[in-house]
Amino acid sequence: MIRLVQIVFLALIVLSAAFALEEHKLTAEQMGRYDRLTHELIAPCCWREPIAIHRSQEALQMLDEVQKLVAEGRSEEEIKNIYIGQYGPRILADPPGVSKYWLYLLPFSLLTWFMIGAVFRLRSLVARNVPTQSYASPELLAQVREETENLF
């Protein structure tokens, strides 16, 4: 009798796990949306990593919620708006706006301006140190000119 109860109990556990897995099974298109969303949403516990990578309790809970929302057929924008409403725009890994482009443009523009300034500074230092008069005597210069003219 106890053996029968154990078998029935084990069968119930296996069936409930199978139904739970089947309940949130995603298609290939939904799996792509799920993957994009989990990499675009930041874990709200520390605001450092996307929920796809982070393994805190909040991130794991958000993973389950995103999976349920995607399985329900919600769009990416709807799901993002839900979390933006709850946590603000900081929840997105790549917040909207043009400020993100400055992170890429600013270092290159600063490097370019620094190099242009260095070139002008070096040119002014070289121009300042070029001698304006020759230190050779006029007789020596005349002799060098004669010898170079005889060569050609």
Secondary structure, DSSP 4 states (H G I P E B T S, - for coil): -HHHHHHHHHHHHHHHHHHHHHHT---HHHHHHHHHHHHHBBPTTTSSSBTTT--SHHHHHHHHHHHHHHHHT--HHHHHHHHHHHH-GGGBSS-SSSHHHHHHHHHHHHHHHHHHHHHHHHHHHHHHHS-SS--S-HHHHHHHHHHHHHH-
